[in-house]
Amino acid sequence: MERASVQRKAVAVEALTERLKEAKTAVLFDYKGLTVEQFTDLRNQLRNEGCEVNVIKNNISRRASVAAGYEELADSFVGPKALILGFDDVVAPAKIIAEFAKANKVVEIEGGVIEGKVVARESIMELANLPSRETLLTQLAAGLLMPVREVAIGLNMLAEQQEAN
């Protein structure tokens, strides 16, 4: 009986280790005080963005984070913690939990992992405050088009001046 339990835990550690290694972003947060309805709402928001949220025993989470190479993260698994894993978009998990934490004051972001690097709460919040990918691409395109626009205006003015002469 005890051997089966140990084996189940080892499988759980291995599975979580693999998920942590696959994730682009992982955000650890304290969910104490959330209702089931609020947690379900958060889970749905995350699922819509290709993320998942897990509540796993701290001992399993600690072992998995060490096995994945995130030793600094292992010390944070104390008390009621949940782990968000983002696989597609690096920014989405941070944005969603930051907005959710504003609306639900009991949620406390602890830290996490961004593209293989363990980070503190501040880095998660900086990531959450970045503009969306689409906004950044629009800003980049506008920045690249501005010099072309200025050259076109200059050439047009030169052409008009030569026509007038």
Buried (B, 14 or more C-beta within 10 A) or exposed (E): EEEEEEEEBEEBBBEBBEBBBEBBBBBBBBBEEBEEEBBEBBBEBBEEBEBBBBEBEBEBBBBBBBBBBBEBBBEBBEEEBBBBBBBEBBBBBBBBBBEBBEEBEEBBBBBBBBEEEBBEBEBBBEBBEEEEEEEEEEEEEEEEEEEEEEEEEEEEEEEEEEEEE
